[in-house]
Amino acid sequence: MGPRVAIVGGGPVGLAAALFASRAGLTPIIIEAKDSDGDKACGEGLMPGVMPLLYELGIDPPGHDLLGVSYRQGARQVDHLFPDAPGRGVRRTVLVEAMRAEADRQGIKRIHARVTGLTQDSSGVRVHCASAEDVEADYILGCDGLHSTVARQLGLVAQPSRRARRYGLRQHFQRAPWDSMIEVYYAGDAELYITPVDDETVGVAVLGPKGINLAKTIARVPEVSEKFNGVPAASSLRGAGPFPYRAHSAQLGRVLLVGDAAGYVDAITGEGLRVGFAQAREAVAALQSGQPASYPRRWRKVTREFRILTRGLVVLASSPLRESIVPLASAAPRVFGVVVNRLAR
Ligand SMILES: Cc1cc2nc3c(=O)[nH]c(=O)nc-3n(C[C@H](O)[C@H](O)[C@H](O)COP(=O)(O)OP(=O)(O)OC[C@H]3O[C@@H](n4cnc5c(N)ncnc54)[C@H](O)[C@@H]3O)c2cc1C
């Protein structure tokens, strides 16, 4: 039996980490607080680069092909197709169900408990759970999302930046998709993301400052509000934030932070899952080599472009240039193409 890895958080990144760990000969055990279908506020766009990582893990969730991104502002529109393969819009619940099923097939143990604390010494770790027995292991992967309990327990949560904090909301509507692009609308101080997730359901996410309202943002964009006029909601409204959120380091001793738990800039590029799965793979490689301290370097390498591009786009979206983003993109299609091609990787 390989080293035991306690994975705190059974969201997509925790499940991916468990599957990578199992394939690497480690012994993962997932501890997830919620006894639910795994739903969460997310735009649910799997960028093309996510798909090979999922296939590598034996997962091919049903959804709706995404051919590219279409940015729209008033009468302006700039479209860019993903250069090689499509991405996929997939309901979060469908993705998590497929990943859980694969974890079960691999015989990975899953415990339902909220992690409240942890201790570590040179020989191993102990995870403290509310209403369940402690879990002993050799390592911990903290995959418990934004504002991670594991990061907080380690004293690794950085002070919030002074930059404006953003929030996200999402809801689904029961109607056939009208497009195979991710549509992004700049609507006042918020962005609206429309993602088809199956043949009968369209997801809508909004990102913006505190107090954003999904219905009001939709109402600001006539070409979207007319598509949803009289259409029933297919899910309840969910919210997430605030972001950015940052940890000082992605590793302390035998504990590694993976996915949103290690830091999250913004959802503006829709890349959280691709970069989270890449971190999961690197964290497992670091443990497999017996060198957890190599993880921060690996983490920086696989997240660098995401952090730089996302920060840049958030700064632009929060500046007076916001109103000019789509006109600028249409005036400089090559620059815009570079950004979208980058998202496609
Ligand atoms: C509005 C919005 C739109 C987005 N759109 C996209 C998109 O289109 N494409 C994309 O790739 N990404 C998108 N993202 C980002 C993406 O949702 C995240 O990056 C992704 O969910 C991170 O996965 P995770 O597993 O790290 O964290 P999470 O999905 O948050 O999972 C964390 C898990 O840990 C569990 N947990 C938490 N605390 C504890 C505890 N103490 N004990 C045990 N378990 C615990 C939680 O219950 C949860 O199941 C979006 C995000 C937002 C907010």
The ligand as a MOL file (V3000), in Angstrom:
LIG
                    3D

  0  0  0     0  0            999 V3000
M  V30 BEGIN CTAB
M  V30 COUNTS 53 58 0 0 0
M  V30 BEGIN ATOM
M  V30 1 C -19.2860 32.4170 -10.9120 0
M  V30 2 C -18.1520 31.4660 -11.2320 0
M  V30 3 C -18.0120 30.9940 -12.5280 0
M  V30 4 C -16.9810 30.0860 -12.8240 0
M  V30 5 N -16.8940 29.6100 -14.0940 0
M  V30 6 C -15.9630 28.6730 -14.3750 0
M  V30 7 C -15.9220 28.0720 -15.6730 0
M  V30 8 O -16.7330 28.3770 -16.5540 0
M  V30 9 N -14.9550 27.1270 -15.9050 0
M  V30 10 C -14.0470 26.7490 -14.9350 0
M  V30 11 O -13.1980 25.9080 -15.2060 0
M  V30 12 N -14.0770 27.3060 -13.7160 0
M  V30 13 C -15.0100 28.2380 -13.4090 0
M  V30 14 N -15.0710 28.7560 -12.1490 0
M  V30 15 C -14.0900 28.3230 -11.1490 0
M  V30 16 C -14.4200 26.9400 -10.6220 0
M  V30 17 O -15.7680 26.8810 -10.1980 0
M  V30 18 C -13.4740 26.6040 -9.4580 0
M  V30 19 O -12.1580 26.9120 -9.8240 0
M  V30 20 C -13.5910 25.1280 -9.0990 0
M  V30 21 O -14.8580 24.8310 -8.5830 0
M  V30 22 C -12.5460 24.7780 -8.0480 0
M  V30 23 O -12.7560 23.4580 -7.6430 0
M  V30 24 P -12.2600 22.9700 -6.2150 0
M  V30 25 O -12.5480 21.5040 -6.1800 0
M  V30 26 O -10.8990 23.4900 -5.9530 0
M  V30 27 O -13.2100 23.7480 -5.1650 0
M  V30 28 P -14.7670 23.5690 -4.9240 0
M  V30 29 O -15.4530 23.2660 -6.1840 0
M  V30 30 O -15.1820 24.7670 -4.1470 0
M  V30 31 O -14.8480 22.2810 -3.9920 0
M  V30 32 C -14.4140 22.3270 -2.6540 0
M  V30 33 C -15.0580 21.1680 -1.9080 0
M  V30 34 O -14.5350 21.1400 -0.5840 0
M  V30 35 C -15.6000 20.9020 0.3160 0
M  V30 36 N -15.2200 21.4770 1.6100 0
M  V30 37 C -15.0770 22.7800 1.9190 0
M  V30 38 N -14.6940 22.9130 3.2110 0
M  V30 39 C -14.5970 21.6550 3.7190 0
M  V30 40 C -14.2530 21.1330 4.9890 0
M  V30 41 N -13.9280 21.9380 6.0230 0
M  V30 42 N -14.2640 19.7950 5.1690 0
M  V30 43 C -14.5630 18.9570 4.1370 0
M  V30 44 N -14.9130 19.4060 2.9060 0
M  V30 45 C -14.9230 20.7370 2.6990 0
M  V30 46 C -16.7960 21.6260 -0.3170 0
M  V30 47 O -18.0190 21.1250 0.1670 0
M  V30 48 C -16.5800 21.3200 -1.7950 0
M  V30 49 O -17.1870 20.1210 -2.1900 0
M  V30 50 C -16.0780 29.6770 -11.8180 0
M  V30 51 C -16.2070 30.1640 -10.5170 0
M  V30 52 C -17.2410 31.0540 -10.2260 0
M  V30 53 C -17.3810 31.5420 -8.8150 0
M  V30 END ATOM
M  V30 BEGIN BOND
M  V30 1 1 1 2
M  V30 2 1 2 3
M  V30 3 2 2 52
M  V30 4 2 3 4
M  V30 5 1 4 5
M  V30 6 1 4 50
M  V30 7 2 5 6
M  V30 8 1 6 7
M  V30 9 1 6 13
M  V30 10 2 7 8
M  V30 11 1 7 9
M  V30 12 1 9 10
M  V30 13 2 10 11
M  V30 14 1 10 12
M  V30 15 2 12 13
M  V30 16 1 13 14
M  V30 17 1 14 15
M  V30 18 1 14 50
M  V30 19 1 15 16
M  V30 20 1 16 17
M  V30 21 1 16 18
M  V30 22 1 18 19
M  V30 23 1 18 20
M  V30 24 1 20 21
M  V30 25 1 20 22
M  V30 26 1 22 23
M  V30 27 1 23 24
M  V30 28 2 24 25
M  V30 29 1 24 26
M  V30 30 1 24 27
M  V30 31 1 27 28
M  V30 32 2 28 29
M  V30 33 1 28 30
M  V30 34 1 28 31
M  V30 35 1 31 32
M  V30 36 1 32 33
M  V30 37 1 33 34
M  V30 38 1 33 48
M  V30 39 1 34 35
M  V30 40 1 35 36
M  V30 41 1 35 46
M  V30 42 1 36 37
M  V30 43 1 36 45
M  V30 44 2 37 38
M  V30 45 1 38 39
M  V30 46 1 39 40
M  V30 47 2 39 45
M  V30 48 1 40 41
M  V30 49 2 40 42
M  V30 50 1 42 43
M  V30 51 2 43 44
M  V30 52 1 44 45
M  V30 53 1 46 47
M  V30 54 1 46 48
M  V30 55 1 48 49
M  V30 56 2 50 51
M  V30 57 1 51 52
M  V30 58 1 52 53
M  V30 END BOND
M  V30 END CTAB
M  END
